[in-house]
């Protein structure tokens, strides 16, 4: 599942970063854009997952209650 359009054009932005952190990152030739994109991708995935769970908590609980009460359709034929 894509969390964003990876083909969207790049866009310049201004950020404020701790000067010591920036200096050390530059000394180690860390690609700031790629590092930020990777970190933002992970944060986006995490937040979208949290949002999905929040939006679907009632449905998940209803399904779990149903399974607890009625079982699952394949219960008689499963081998575990």
mmCIF file of the N, C-alpha and C atoms, coordinates in Angstrom:
data_MODEL
# 
_entry.id   MODEL 
# 
loop_
_atom_site.group_PDB 
_atom_site.id 
_atom_site.type_symbol 
_atom_site.label_atom_id 
_atom_site.label_alt_id 
_atom_site.label_comp_id 
_atom_site.label_asym_id 
_atom_site.label_entity_id 
_atom_site.label_seq_id 
_atom_site.pdbx_PDB_ins_code 
_atom_site.Cartn_x 
_atom_site.Cartn_y 
_atom_site.Cartn_z 
_atom_site.occupancy 
_atom_site.B_iso_or_equiv 
_atom_site.pdbx_formal_charge 
_atom_site.auth_seq_id 
_atom_site.auth_comp_id 
_atom_site.auth_asym_id 
_atom_site.auth_atom_id 
_atom_site.pdbx_PDB_model_num 
ATOM 1   N N  . UNK A 1 1  ? 0.839   -1.183  0.000  1.00 0.00 ? 1  UNK A N  1 
ATOM 2   C CA . UNK A 1 1  ? 0.000   0.000   0.000  1.00 0.00 ? 1  UNK A CA 1 
ATOM 3   C C  . UNK A 1 1  ? 0.881   1.242   0.000  1.00 0.00 ? 1  UNK A C  1 
ATOM 4   N N  . UNK A 1 2  ? 0.636   2.131   -0.935 1.00 0.00 ? 2  UNK A N  1 
ATOM 5   C CA . UNK A 1 2  ? 1.351   3.398   -0.975 1.00 0.00 ? 2  UNK A CA 1 
ATOM 6   C C  . UNK A 1 2  ? 0.726   4.349   0.032  1.00 0.00 ? 2  UNK A C  1 
ATOM 7   N N  . UNK A 1 3  ? 1.560   5.039   0.748  1.00 0.00 ? 3  UNK A N  1 
ATOM 8   C CA . UNK A 1 3  ? 1.078   6.000   1.725  1.00 0.00 ? 3  UNK A CA 1 
ATOM 9   C C  . UNK A 1 3  ? 1.077   7.415   1.162  1.00 0.00 ? 3  UNK A C  1 
ATOM 10  N N  . UNK A 1 4  ? 1.746   7.584   0.017  1.00 0.00 ? 4  UNK A N  1 
ATOM 11  C CA . UNK A 1 4  ? 1.790   8.876   -0.667 1.00 0.00 ? 4  UNK A CA 1 
ATOM 12  C C  . UNK A 1 4  ? 2.261   8.644   -2.094 1.00 0.00 ? 4  UNK A C  1 
ATOM 13  N N  . UNK A 1 5  ? 2.098   9.645   -2.939 1.00 0.00 ? 5  UNK A N  1 
ATOM 14  C CA . UNK A 1 5  ? 2.489   9.540   -4.349 1.00 0.00 ? 5  UNK A CA 1 
ATOM 15  C C  . UNK A 1 5  ? 4.001   9.723   -4.471 1.00 0.00 ? 5  UNK A C  1 
ATOM 16  N N  . UNK A 1 6  ? 4.718   8.648   -4.673 1.00 0.00 ? 6  UNK A N  1 
ATOM 17  C CA . UNK A 1 6  ? 6.177   8.702   -4.757 1.00 0.00 ? 6  UNK A CA 1 
ATOM 18  C C  . UNK A 1 6  ? 6.661   9.383   -6.036 1.00 0.00 ? 6  UNK A C  1 
ATOM 19  N N  . UNK A 1 7  ? 5.777   9.572   -6.993 1.00 0.00 ? 7  UNK A N  1 
ATOM 20  C CA . UNK A 1 7  ? 6.153   10.227  -8.252 1.00 0.00 ? 7  UNK A CA 1 
ATOM 21  C C  . UNK A 1 7  ? 5.894   11.724  -8.236 1.00 0.00 ? 7  UNK A C  1 
ATOM 22  N N  . UNK A 1 8  ? 5.329   12.238  -7.151 1.00 0.00 ? 8  UNK A N  1 
ATOM 23  C CA . UNK A 1 8  ? 5.054   13.674  -7.056 1.00 0.00 ? 8  UNK A CA 1 
ATOM 24  C C  . UNK A 1 8  ? 6.373   14.439  -7.125 1.00 0.00 ? 8  UNK A C  1 
ATOM 25  N N  . UNK A 1 9  ? 6.340   15.631  -7.719 1.00 0.00 ? 9  UNK A N  1 
ATOM 26  C CA . UNK A 1 9  ? 7.591   16.387  -7.839 1.00 0.00 ? 9  UNK A CA 1 
ATOM 27  C C  . UNK A 1 9  ? 8.122   16.837  -6.473 1.00 0.00 ? 9  UNK A C  1 
ATOM 28  N N  . UNK A 1 10 ? 9.430   17.023  -6.420 1.00 0.00 ? 10 UNK A N  1 
ATOM 29  C CA . UNK A 1 10 ? 10.072  17.529  -5.204 1.00 0.00 ? 10 UNK A CA 1 
ATOM 30  C C  . UNK A 1 10 ? 9.719   19.007  -5.051 1.00 0.00 ? 10 UNK A C  1 
ATOM 31  N N  . UNK A 1 11 ? 9.712   19.441  -3.795 1.00 0.00 ? 11 UNK A N  1 
ATOM 32  C CA . UNK A 1 11 ? 9.373   20.839  -3.526 1.00 0.00 ? 11 UNK A CA 1 
ATOM 33  C C  . UNK A 1 11 ? 10.330  21.372  -2.454 1.00 0.00 ? 11 UNK A C  1 
ATOM 34  N N  . UNK A 1 12 ? 10.939  22.507  -2.718 1.00 0.00 ? 12 UNK A N  1 
ATOM 35  C CA . UNK A 1 12 ? 11.865  23.110  -1.758 1.00 0.00 ? 12 UNK A CA 1 
ATOM 36  C C  . UNK A 1 12 ? 11.090  23.603  -0.544 1.00 0.00 ? 12 UNK A C  1 
ATOM 37  N N  . UNK A 1 13 ? 11.728  23.495  0.606  1.00 0.00 ? 13 UNK A N  1 
ATOM 38  C CA . UNK A 1 13 ? 11.116  23.975  1.843  1.00 0.00 ? 13 UNK A CA 1 
ATOM 39  C C  . UNK A 1 13 ? 12.210  24.468  2.776  1.00 0.00 ? 13 UNK A C  1 
ATOM 40  N N  . UNK A 1 14 ? 11.841  25.275  3.742  1.00 0.00 ? 14 UNK A N  1 
ATOM 41  C CA . UNK A 1 14 ? 12.791  25.759  4.743  1.00 0.00 ? 14 UNK A CA 1 
ATOM 42  C C  . UNK A 1 14 ? 12.539  25.038  6.053  1.00 0.00 ? 14 UNK A C  1 
ATOM 43  N N  . UNK A 1 15 ? 13.605  24.583  6.693  1.00 0.00 ? 15 UNK A N  1 
ATOM 44  C CA . UNK A 1 15 ? 13.511  23.900  7.972  1.00 0.00 ? 15 UNK A CA 1 
ATOM 45  C C  . UNK A 1 15 ? 14.494  24.520  8.943  1.00 0.00 ? 15 UNK A C  1 
ATOM 46  N N  . UNK A 1 16 ? 14.166  24.434  10.205 1.00 0.00 ? 16 UNK A N  1 
ATOM 47  C CA . UNK A 1 16 ? 15.106  24.832  11.248 1.00 0.00 ? 16 UNK A CA 1 
ATOM 48  C C  . UNK A 1 16 ? 15.602  23.559  11.921 1.00 0.00 ? 16 UNK A C  1 
ATOM 49  N N  . UNK A 1 17 ? 16.933  23.417  11.961 1.00 0.00 ? 17 UNK A N  1 
ATOM 50  C CA . UNK A 1 17 ? 17.550  22.217  12.512 1.00 0.00 ? 17 UNK A CA 1 
ATOM 51  C C  . UNK A 1 17 ? 18.641  22.646  13.482 1.00 0.00 ? 17 UNK A C  1 
ATOM 52  N N  . UNK A 1 18 ? 18.791  21.908  14.555 1.00 0.00 ? 18 UNK A N  1 
ATOM 53  C CA . UNK A 1 18 ? 19.857  22.149  15.516 1.00 0.00 ? 18 UNK A CA 1 
ATOM 54  C C  . UNK A 1 18 ? 21.174  22.261  14.754 1.00 0.00 ? 18 UNK A C  1 
ATOM 55  N N  . UNK A 1 19 ? 21.913  23.349  14.975 1.00 0.00 ? 19 UNK A N  1 
ATOM 56  C CA . UNK A 1 19 ? 23.118  23.610  14.184 1.00 0.00 ? 19 UNK A CA 1 
ATOM 57  C C  . UNK A 1 19 ? 24.201  22.551  14.384 1.00 0.00 ? 19 UNK A C  1 
ATOM 58  N N  . UNK A 1 20 ? 24.348  22.037  15.598 1.00 0.00 ? 20 UNK A N  1 
ATOM 59  C CA . UNK A 1 20 ? 25.347  20.999  15.837 1.00 0.00 ? 20 UNK A CA 1 
ATOM 60  C C  . UNK A 1 20 ? 24.967  19.708  15.120 1.00 0.00 ? 20 UNK A C  1 
ATOM 61  N N  . UNK A 1 21 ? 23.689  19.357  15.189 1.00 0.00 ? 21 UNK A N  1 
ATOM 62  C CA . UNK A 1 21 ? 23.200  18.170  14.494 1.00 0.00 ? 21 UNK A CA 1 
ATOM 63  C C  . UNK A 1 21 ? 23.432  18.302  12.994 1.00 0.00 ? 21 UNK A C  1 
ATOM 64  N N  . UNK A 1 22 ? 23.120  19.456  12.447 1.00 0.00 ? 22 UNK A N  1 
ATOM 65  C CA . UNK A 1 22 ? 23.301  19.691  11.018 1.00 0.00 ? 22 UNK A CA 1 
ATOM 66  C C  . UNK A 1 22 ? 24.777  19.598  10.625 1.00 0.00 ? 22 UNK A C  1 
ATOM 67  N N  . UNK A 1 23 ? 25.637  20.189  11.414 1.00 0.00 ? 23 UNK A N  1 
ATOM 68  C CA . UNK A 1 23 ? 27.069  20.159  11.137 1.00 0.00 ? 23 UNK A CA 1 
ATOM 69  C C  . UNK A 1 23 ? 27.604  18.730  11.132 1.00 0.00 ? 23 UNK A C  1 
ATOM 70  N N  . UNK A 1 24 ? 27.210  17.952  12.121 1.00 0.00 ? 24 UNK A N  1 
ATOM 71  C CA . UNK A 1 24 ? 27.680  16.563  12.204 1.00 0.00 ? 24 UNK A CA 1 
ATOM 72  C C  . UNK A 1 24 ? 27.119  15.714  11.068 1.00 0.00 ? 24 UNK A C  1 
ATOM 73  N N  . UNK A 1 25 ? 25.883  15.954  10.699 1.00 0.00 ? 25 UNK A N  1 
ATOM 74  C CA . UNK A 1 25 ? 25.282  15.222  9.580  1.00 0.00 ? 25 UNK A CA 1 
ATOM 75  C C  . UNK A 1 25 ? 26.008  15.544  8.277  1.00 0.00 ? 25 UNK A C  1 
ATOM 76  N N  . UNK A 1 26 ? 26.328  16.802  8.086  1.00 0.00 ? 26 UNK A N  1 
ATOM 77  C CA . UNK A 1 26 ? 27.045  17.197  6.863  1.00 0.00 ? 26 UNK A CA 1 
ATOM 78  C C  . UNK A 1 26 ? 28.449  16.597  6.811  1.00 0.00 ? 26 UNK A C  1 
ATOM 79  N N  . UNK A 1 27 ? 29.118  16.557  7.970  1.00 0.00 ? 27 UNK A N  1 
ATOM 80  C CA . UNK A 1 27 ? 30.462  15.966  8.015  1.00 0.00 ? 27 UNK A CA 1 
ATOM 81  C C  . UNK A 1 27 ? 30.443  14.491  7.633  1.00 0.00 ? 27 UNK A C  1 
ATOM 82  N N  . UNK A 1 28 ? 29.330  13.830  7.910  1.00 0.00 ? 28 UNK A N  1 
ATOM 83  C CA . UNK A 1 28 ? 29.192  12.413  7.565  1.00 0.00 ? 28 UNK A CA 1 
ATOM 84  C C  . UNK A 1 28 ? 28.500  12.204  6.218  1.00 0.00 ? 28 UNK A C  1 
ATOM 85  N N  . UNK A 1 29 ? 28.335  13.288  5.463  1.00 0.00 ? 29 UNK A N  1 
ATOM 86  C CA . UNK A 1 29 ? 27.711  13.247  4.136  1.00 0.00 ? 29 UNK A CA 1 
ATOM 87  C C  . UNK A 1 29 ? 26.330  12.601  4.158  1.00 0.00 ? 29 UNK A C  1 
ATOM 88  N N  . UNK A 1 30 ? 25.556  12.894  5.185  1.00 0.00 ? 30 UNK A N  1 
ATOM 89  C CA . UNK A 1 30 ? 24.189  12.378  5.275  1.00 0.00 ? 30 UNK A CA 1 
ATOM 90  C C  . UNK A 1 30 ? 23.307  13.197  4.337  1.00 0.00 ? 30 UNK A C  1 
ATOM 91  N N  . UNK A 1 31 ? 22.590  12.510  3.480  1.00 0.00 ? 31 UNK A N  1 
ATOM 92  C CA . UNK A 1 31 ? 21.669  13.164  2.561  1.00 0.00 ? 31 UNK A CA 1 
ATOM 93  C C  . UNK A 1 31 ? 20.443  13.598  3.364  1.00 0.00 ? 31 UNK A C  1 
ATOM 94  N N  . UNK A 1 32 ? 20.346  14.890  3.625  1.00 0.00 ? 32 UNK A N  1 
ATOM 95  C CA . UNK A 1 32 ? 19.274  15.410  4.470  1.00 0.00 ? 32 UNK A CA 1 
ATOM 96  C C  . UNK A 1 32 ? 17.893  15.182  3.867  1.00 0.00 ? 32 UNK A C  1 
ATOM 97  N N  . UNK A 1 33 ? 17.759  15.407  2.588  1.00 0.00 ? 33 UNK A N  1 
ATOM 98  C CA . UNK A 1 33 ? 16.455  15.237  1.946  1.00 0.00 ? 33 UNK A CA 1 
ATOM 99  C C  . UNK A 1 33 ? 15.980  13.794  2.027  1.00 0.00 ? 33 UNK A C  1 
ATOM 100 N N  . UNK A 1 34 ? 16.854  12.868  1.698  1.00 0.00 ? 34 UNK A N  1 
ATOM 101 C CA . UNK A 1 34 ? 16.479  11.450  1.729  1.00 0.00 ? 34 UNK A CA 1 
ATOM 102 C C  . UNK A 1 34 ? 16.184  10.995  3.156  1.00 0.00 ? 34 UNK A C  1 
ATOM 103 N N  . UNK A 1 35 ? 17.006  11.458  4.103  1.00 0.00 ? 35 UNK A N  1 
ATOM 104 C CA . UNK A 1 35 ? 16.800  11.080  5.501  1.00 0.00 ? 35 UNK A CA 1 
ATOM 105 C C  . UNK A 1 35 ? 15.475  11.603  6.009  1.00 0.00 ? 35 UNK A C  1 
ATOM 106 N N  . UNK A 1 36 ? 15.155  12.851  5.701  1.00 0.00 ? 36 UNK A N  1 
ATOM 107 C CA . UNK A 1 36 ? 13.881  13.425  6.125  1.00 0.00 ? 36 UNK A CA 1 
ATOM 108 C C  . UNK A 1 36 ? 12.717  12.704  5.459  1.00 0.00 ? 36 UNK A C  1 
ATOM 109 N N  . UNK A 1 37 ? 12.837  12.421  4.162  1.00 0.00 ? 37 UNK A N  1 
ATOM 110 C CA . UNK A 1 37 ? 11.754  11.709  3.479  1.00 0.00 ? 37 UNK A CA 1 
ATOM 111 C C  . UNK A 1 37 ? 11.522  10.333  4.102  1.00 0.00 ? 37 UNK A C  1 
ATOM 112 N N  . UNK A 1 38 ? 12.589  9.622   4.421  1.00 0.00 ? 38 UNK A N  1 
ATOM 113 C CA . UNK A 1 38 ? 12.443  8.308   5.048  1.00 0.00 ? 38 UNK A CA 1 
ATOM 114 C C  . UNK A 1 38 ? 11.781  8.423   6.416  1.00 0.00 ? 38 UNK A C  1 
ATOM 115 N N  . UNK A 1 39 ? 12.226  9.389   7.207  1.00 0.00 ? 39 UNK A N  1 
ATOM 116 C CA . UNK A 1 39 ? 11.641  9.575   8.538  1.00 0.00 ? 39 UNK A CA 1 
ATOM 117 C C  . UNK A 1 39 ? 10.177  9.989   8.434  1.00 0.00 ? 39 UNK A C  1 
ATOM 118 N N  . UNK A 1 40 ? 9.860   10.877  7.508  1.00 0.00 ? 40 UNK A N  1 
ATOM 119 C CA . UNK A 1 40 ? 8.467   11.292  7.331  1.00 0.00 ? 40 UNK A CA 1 
ATOM 120 C C  . UNK A 1 40 ? 7.592   10.147  6.833  1.00 0.00 ? 40 UNK A C  1 
ATOM 121 N N  . UNK A 1 41 ? 8.136   9.310   5.975  1.00 0.00 ? 41 UNK A N  1 
ATOM 122 C CA . UNK A 1 41 ? 7.389   8.146   5.491  1.00 0.00 ? 41 UNK A CA 1 
ATOM 123 C C  . UNK A 1 41 ? 7.022   7.230   6.644  1.00 0.00 ? 41 UNK A C  1 
ATOM 124 N N  . UNK A 1 42 ? 7.980   6.952   7.517  1.00 0.00 ? 42 UNK A N  1 
ATOM 125 C CA . UNK A 1 42 ? 7.714   6.087   8.668  1.00 0.00 ? 42 UNK A CA 1 
ATOM 126 C C  . UNK A 1 42 ? 6.707   6.722   9.619  1.00 0.00 ? 42 UNK A C  1 
ATOM 127 N N  . UNK A 1 43 ? 6.841   8.016   9.863  1.00 0.00 ? 43 UNK A N  1 
ATOM 128 C CA . UNK A 1 43 ? 5.896   8.709   10.747 1.00 0.00 ? 43 UNK A CA 1 
ATOM 129 C C  . UNK A 1 43 ? 4.498   8.722   10.129 1.00 0.00 ? 43 UNK A C  1 
ATOM 130 N N  . UNK A 1 44 ? 4.422   8.938   8.827  1.00 0.00 ? 44 UNK A N  1 
ATOM 131 C CA . UNK A 1 44 ? 3.137   8.927   8.130  1.00 0.00 ? 44 UNK A CA 1 
ATOM 132 C C  . UNK A 1 44 ? 2.468   7.569   8.243  1.00 0.00 ? 44 UNK A C  1 
ATOM 133 N N  . UNK A 1 45 ? 3.226   6.496   8.012  1.00 0.00 ? 45 UNK A N  1 
ATOM 134 C CA . UNK A 1 45 ? 2.686   5.140   8.144  1.00 0.00 ? 45 UNK A CA 1 
ATOM 135 C C  . UNK A 1 45 ? 2.138   4.912   9.548  1.00 0.00 ? 45 UNK A C  1 
ATOM 136 N N  . UNK A 1 46 ? 2.902   5.319   10.530 1.00 0.00 ? 46 UNK A N  1 
ATOM 137 C CA . UNK A 1 46 ? 2.499   5.131   11.919 1.00 0.00 ? 46 UNK A CA 1 
ATOM 138 C C  . UNK A 1 46 ? 1.216   5.899   12.234 1.00 0.00 ? 46 UNK A C  1 
ATOM 139 N N  . UNK A 1 47 ? 1.159   7.146   11.823 1.00 0.00 ? 47 UNK A N  1 
ATOM 140 C CA . UNK A 1 47 ? -0.028  7.969   12.103 1.00 0.00 ? 47 UNK A CA 1 
ATOM 141 C C  . UNK A 1 47 ? -1.250  7.466   11.338 1.00 0.00 ? 47 UNK A C  1 
ATOM 142 N N  . UNK A 1 48 ? -1.050  7.039   10.080 1.00 0.00 ? 48 UNK A N  1 
ATOM 143 C CA . UNK A 1 48 ? -2.173  6.518   9.311  1.00 0.00 ? 48 UNK A CA 1 
ATOM 144 C C  . UNK A 1 48 ? -2.684  5.217   9.914  1.00 0.00 ? 48 UNK A C  1 
ATOM 145 N N  . UNK A 1 49 ? -1.768  4.385   10.411 1.00 0.00 ? 49 UNK A N  1 
ATOM 146 C CA . UNK A 1 49 ? -2.171  3.145   11.073 1.00 0.00 ? 49 UNK A CA 1 
ATOM 147 C C  . UNK A 1 49 ? -2.988  3.456   12.326 1.00 0.00 ? 49 UNK A C  1 
ATOM 148 N N  . UNK A 1 50 ? -2.501  4.394   13.153 1.00 0.00 ? 50 UNK A N  1 
ATOM 149 C CA . UNK A 1 50 ? -3.227  4.802   14.356 1.00 0.00 ? 50 UNK A CA 1 
ATOM 150 C C  . UNK A 1 50 ? -4.617  5.320   14.008 1.00 0.00 ? 50 UNK A C  1 
ATOM 151 N N  . UNK A 1 51 ? -4.689  6.149   12.969 1.00 0.00 ? 51 UNK A N  1 
ATOM 152 C CA . UNK A 1 51 ? -5.971  6.717   12.539 1.00 0.00 ? 51 UNK A CA 1 
ATOM 153 C C  . UNK A 1 51 ? -6.914  5.615   12.074 1.00 0.00 ? 51 UNK A C  1 
ATOM 154 N N  . UNK A 1 52 ? -6.394  4.661   11.285 1.00 0.00 ? 52 UNK A N  1 
ATOM 155 C CA . UNK A 1 52 ? -7.225  3.564   10.789 1.00 0.00 ? 52 UNK A CA 1 
ATOM 156 C C  . UNK A 1 52 ? -7.772  2.747   11.948 1.00 0.00 ? 52 UNK A C  1 
ATOM 157 N N  . UNK A 1 53 ? -6.889  2.419   12.908 1.00 0.00 ? 53 UNK A N  1 
ATOM 158 C CA . UNK A 1 53 ? -7.328  1.643   14.067 1.00 0.00 ? 53 UNK A CA 1 
ATOM 159 C C  . UNK A 1 53 ? -8.394  2.390   14.864 1.00 0.00 ? 53 UNK A C  1 
ATOM 160 N N  . UNK A 1 54 ? -8.196  3.684   15.034 1.00 0.00 ? 54 UNK A N  1 
ATOM 161 C CA . UNK A 1 54 ? -9.173  4.492   15.755 1.00 0.00 ? 54 UNK A CA 1 
ATOM 162 C C  . UNK A 1 54 ? -10.521 4.502   15.034 1.00 0.00 ? 54 UNK A C  1 
ATOM 163 N N  . UNK A 1 55 ? -10.474 4.663   13.717 1.00 0.00 ? 55 UNK A N  1 
ATOM 164 C CA . UNK A 1 55 ? -11.702 4.718   12.925 1.00 0.00 ? 55 UNK A CA 1 
ATOM 165 C C  . UNK A 1 55 ? -12.404 3.364   12.856 1.00 0.00 ? 55 UNK A C  1 
ATOM 166 N N  . UNK A 1 56 ? -11.664 2.270   13.031 1.00 0.00 ? 56 UNK A N  1 
ATOM 167 C CA . UNK A 1 56 ? -12.230 0.940   12.851 1.00 0.00 ? 56 UNK A CA 1 
ATOM 168 C C  . UNK A 1 56 ? -12.338 0.120   14.137 1.00 0.00 ? 56 UNK A C  1 
ATOM 169 N N  . UNK A 1 57 ? -12.060 0.727   15.261 1.00 0.00 ? 57 UNK A N  1 
ATOM 170 C CA . UNK A 1 57 ? -12.093 0.014   16.536 1.00 0.00 ? 57 UNK A CA 1 
ATOM 171 C C  . UNK A 1 57 ? -13.437 -0.642  16.779 1.00 0.00 ? 57 UNK A C  1 
ATOM 172 N N  . UNK A 1 58 ? -14.521 0.068   16.537 1.00 0.00 ? 58 UNK A N  1 
ATOM 173 C CA . UNK A 1 58 ? -15.855 -0.493  16.792 1.00 0.00 ? 58 UNK A CA 1 
ATOM 174 C C  . UNK A 1 58 ? -16.134 -1.687  15.890 1.00 0.00 ? 58 UNK A C  1 
ATOM 175 N N  . UNK A 1 59 ? -15.772 -1.593  14.629 1.00 0.00 ? 59 UNK A N  1 
ATOM 176 C CA . UNK A 1 59 ? -16.005 -2.708  13.702 1.00 0.00 ? 59 UNK A CA 1 
ATOM 177 C C  . UNK A 1 59 ? -15.149 -3.917  14.077 1.00 0.00 ? 59 UNK A C  1 
ATOM 178 N N  . UNK A 1 60 ? -13.907 -3.670  14.456 1.00 0.00 ? 60 UNK A N  1 
ATOM 179 C CA . UNK A 1 60 ? -13.028 -4.766  14.864 1.00 0.00 ? 60 UNK A CA 1 
ATOM 180 C C  . UNK A 1 60 ? -13.586 -5.450  16.098 1.00 0.00 ? 60 UNK A C  1 
ATOM 181 N N  . UNK A 1 61 ? -14.030 -4.661  17.071 1.00 0.00 ? 61 UNK A N  1 
ATOM 182 C CA . UNK A 1 61 ? -14.589 -5.233  18.292 1.00 0.00 ? 61 UNK A CA 1 
ATOM 183 C C  . UNK A 1 61 ? -15.868 -6.009  17.996 1.00 0.00 ? 61 UNK A C  1 
ATOM 184 N N  . UNK A 1 62 ? -16.708 -5.475  17.106 1.00 0.00 ? 62 UNK A N  1 
ATOM 185 C CA . UNK A 1 62 ? -17.940 -6.170  16.740 1.00 0.00 ? 62 UNK A CA 1 
ATOM 186 C C  . UNK A 1 62 ? -17.624 -7.516  16.086 1.00 0.00 ? 62 UNK A C  1 
ATOM 187 N N  . UNK A 1 63 ? -16.624 -7.549  15.212 1.00 0.00 ? 63 UNK A N  1 
ATOM 188 C CA . UNK A 1 63 ? -16.229 -8.803  14.572 1.00 0.00 ? 63 UNK A CA 1 
ATOM 189 C C  . UNK A 1 63 ? -15.691 -9.787  15.610 1.00 0.00 ? 63 UNK A C  1 
ATOM 190 N N  . UNK A 1 64 ? -14.826 -9.301  16.490 1.00 0.00 ? 64 UNK A N  1 
ATOM 191 C CA . UNK A 1 64 ? -14.278 -10.172 17.539 1.00 0.00 ? 64 UNK A CA 1 
ATOM 192 C C  . UNK A 1 64 ? -15.383 -10.723 18.436 1.00 0.00 ? 64 UNK A C  1 
ATOM 193 N N  . UNK A 1 65 ? -16.362 -9.894  18.772 1.00 0.00 ? 65 UNK A N  1 
ATOM 194 C CA . UNK A 1 65 ? -17.498 -10.364 19.580 1.00 0.00 ? 65 UNK A CA 1 
ATOM 195 C C  . UNK A 1 65 ? -18.283 -11.439 18.840 1.00 0.00 ? 65 UNK A C  1 
ATOM 196 N N  . UNK A 1 66 ? -18.490 -11.229 17.539 1.00 0.00 ? 66 UNK A N  1 
ATOM 197 C CA . UNK A 1 66 ? -19.216 -12.204 16.716 1.00 0.00 ? 66 UNK A CA 1 
ATOM 198 C C  . UNK A 1 66 ? -18.471 -13.537 16.687 1.00 0.00 ? 66 UNK A C  1 
ATOM 199 N N  . UNK A 1 67 ? -17.160 -13.480 16.454 1.00 0.00 ? 67 UNK A N  1 
ATOM 200 C CA . UNK A 1 67 ? -16.353 -14.708 16.390 1.00 0.00 ? 67 UNK A CA 1 
ATOM 201 C C  . UNK A 1 67 ? -16.377 -15.416 17.737 1.00 0.00 ? 67 UNK A C  1 
ATOM 202 N N  . UNK A 1 68 ? -16.292 -14.664 18.811 1.00 0.00 ? 68 UNK A N  1 
ATOM 203 C CA . UNK A 1 68 ? -16.325 -15.281 20.132 1.00 0.00 ? 68 UNK A CA 1 
ATOM 204 C C  . UNK A 1 68 ? -17.660 -15.987 20.382 1.00 0.00 ? 68 UNK A C  1 
ATOM 205 N N  . UNK A 1 69 ? -18.724 -15.381 19.905 1.00 0.00 ? 69 UNK A N  1 
ATOM 206 C CA . UNK A 1 69 ? -20.065 -15.953 20.116 1.00 0.00 ? 69 UNK A CA 1 
ATOM 207 C C  . UNK A 1 69 ? -20.388 -17.061 19.114 1.00 0.00 ? 69 UNK A C  1 
ATOM 208 N N  . UNK A 1 70 ? -20.079 -16.837 17.849 1.00 0.00 ? 70 UNK A N  1 
ATOM 209 C CA . UNK A 1 70 ? -20.499 -17.741 16.772 1.00 0.00 ? 70 UNK A CA 1 
ATOM 210 C C  . UNK A 1 70 ? -19.381 -18.624 16.230 1.00 0.00 ? 70 UNK A C  1 
ATOM 211 N N  . UNK A 1 71 ? -18.128 -18.275 16.487 1.00 0.00 ? 71 UNK A N  1 
ATOM 212 C CA . UNK A 1 71 ? -17.007 -18.982 15.886 1.00 0.00 ? 71 UNK A CA 1 
ATOM 213 C C  . UNK A 1 71 ? -16.749 -18.485 14.478 1.00 0.00 ? 71 UNK A C  1 
ATOM 214 N N  . UNK A 1 72 ? -15.837 -19.141 13.788 1.00 0.00 ? 72 UNK A N  1 
ATOM 215 C CA . UNK A 1 72 ? -15.528 -18.756 12.413 1.00 0.00 ? 72 UNK A CA 1 
ATOM 216 C C  . UNK A 1 72 ? -16.103 -19.810 11.469 1.00 0.00 ? 72 UNK A C  1 
ATOM 217 N N  . UNK A 1 73 ? -16.348 -19.419 10.235 1.00 0.00 ? 73 UNK A N  1 
ATOM 218 C CA . UNK A 1 73 ? -17.027 -20.307 9.287  1.00 0.00 ? 73 UNK A CA 1 
ATOM 219 C C  . UNK A 1 73 ? -16.271 -21.596 9.031  1.00 0.00 ? 73 UNK A C  1 
ATOM 220 N N  . UNK A 1 74 ? -14.966 -21.584 9.155  1.00 0.00 ? 74 UNK A N  1 
ATOM 221 C CA . UNK A 1 74 ? -14.185 -22.778 8.816  1.00 0.00 ? 74 UNK A CA 1 
ATOM 222 C C  . UNK A 1 74 ? -13.766 -23.580 10.037 1.00 0.00 ? 74 UNK A C  1 
ATOM 223 N N  . UNK A 1 75 ? -14.363 -23.306 11.157 1.00 0.00 ? 75 UNK A N  1 
ATOM 224 C CA . UNK A 1 75 ? -13.940 -23.944 12.399 1.00 0.00 ? 75 UNK A CA 1 
ATOM 225 C C  . UNK A 1 75 ? -14.002 -25.471 12.339 1.00 0.00 ? 75 UNK A C  1 
ATOM 226 N N  . UNK A 1 76 ? -15.008 -26.014 11.664 1.00 0.00 ? 76 UNK A N  1 
ATOM 227 C CA . UNK A 1 76 ? -15.164 -27.453 11.602 1.00 0.00 ? 76 UNK A CA 1 
ATOM 228 C C  . UNK A 1 76 ? -14.138 -28.124 10.698 1.00 0.00 ? 76 UNK A C  1 
ATOM 229 N N  . UNK A 1 77 ? -13.582 -27.402 9.729  1.00 0.00 ? 77 UNK A N  1 
ATOM 230 C CA . UNK A 1 77 ? -12.698 -28.035 8.777  1.00 0.00 ? 77 UNK A CA 1 
ATOM 231 C C  . UNK A 1 77 ? -11.223 -27.707 8.974  1.00 0.00 ? 77 UNK A C  1 
ATOM 232 N N  . UNK A 1 78 ? -10.915 -26.771 9.829  1.00 0.00 ? 78 UNK A N  1 
ATOM 233 C CA . UNK A 1 78 ? -9.499  -26.436 10.005 1.00 0.00 ? 78 UNK A CA 1 
ATOM 234 C C  . UNK A 1 78 ? -8.792  -27.514 10.823 1.00 0.00 ? 78 UNK A C  1 
ATOM 235 N N  . UNK A 1 79 ? -7.518  -27.689 10.551 1.00 0.00 ? 79 UNK A N  1 
ATOM 236 C CA . UNK A 1 79 ? -6.761  -28.755 11.186 1.00 0.00 ? 79 UNK A CA 1 
ATOM 237 C C  . UNK A 1 79 ? -5.831  -28.294 12.268 1.00 0.00 ? 79 UNK A C  1 
ATOM 238 N N  . UNK A 1 80 ? -6.044  -27.139 12.848 1.00 0.00 ? 80 UNK A N  1 
ATOM 239 C CA . UNK A 1 80 ? -5.180  -26.664 13.927 1.00 0.00 ? 80 UNK A CA 1 
ATOM 240 C C  . UNK A 1 80 ? -5.986  -26.172 15.091 1.00 0.00 ? 80 UNK A C  1 
# 
